[in-house]
Amino acid sequence: MQIRKLDQMFEILSSRPKKRVIAAWAIDSHTIKAVYEAVEMGIAEGILVGDETIIKKVCAEHSLDCSKLRIVNCATDIGSAAKAVAMINAGEGDFLMKGLLSTDRYMRAILNKEKGLVDNGAILSHITVAEPLNYHKLLIFGDVAIIPLPDLNQKVAITNYLIKTAKFLGIDTPKVAIMAASEQTLPKIPSCADGAIISKMAQRGQIKGGIVEGPLGMDLIIDKESAIIKGITSEVCGDADCILFPNIEAGNTFYKTIVKLLKSELCAIVMGARVPCVLTSRGDSEISKLYSIALAAMTA
């Protein structure tokens, strides 16, 4: 079953064994309510690491039965992140989630060389799945939060993560667009050159599982008519499942535009660690955090 709406993940997860989410510094209402809702829906078991007094106060304020959640008391955000990662490594949880702490402190715990969740040589990337209101299916894209200026090797890794995520969402042969400023192969523009190389790598079987096309401008990626007008023939144009962005500015701007201006729903995880790690903005909605829990459970 190909998932075309984010809430369809709930239906699929309801028939699967529940995964255990460990939320680091889970002291804010959005995180707590999202984890609680996942528990109530039967798609996850919830473990909250943070200041127990604050967590219980938030639960009381929102009429949540905190006995349905496991609370692990920890007085600081840094300590909470370290404790949550240690619990994952001890086999007490299936995936990690960020609460109210900053992204850099969350990632520092994941990347800790001795006690973190990353194997030598692994490349971490932030993958987002969005439900744009004016697009005919989900869009999976990256990187918007971790790698500022990915090199060719990192772009290949992100492309593979995009394909992998799409397959978890039931897309048998995902269509991946490598975004650049132009659809022309212009050697002086790195994103154009990289797009052509990655596209050729896919054609030669070095990247498997999807149809990869690039370089492509954003107009061609999401609008078939633009491709026809420009004389571009491609299975990906106007029907992309995935977008690889050339840098964090392009990806992050797209992310915030579809959320704040277009009011689209989305979810996001970090891939490349030993387990999926939910990574949403502290300002993201409760429903986005719930969808992110579902995405992590789908991929765990």
Secondary structure, 3 states (H helix, E strand, C coil): CCCCCCCHHHHHHCCCCCEEEEEECCCCHHHHHHHHHHHHCCCEEEEEEECHHHHHHHHHHCCCCHHHCEEEECCCHHHHHHHHHHHHHCCCCCEEEECCCCHHHHHHHHHCCCCCCCCCCCCCEEEEEEECCCCCCCEEEECCCCCCCCCHHHHHHHHHHHHHHHHHCCCCCCEEEEECCCCCCCCCCHHHHHHHHHHHHHHCCCCCCCEEEEEECHHHHHCHHHHHHCCCCCCCCCCCCEEECCCHHHHHHHHHHHHHHCCCEEEEEEECCCCCEECCCCCCCHHHHHHHHHHHHHHC
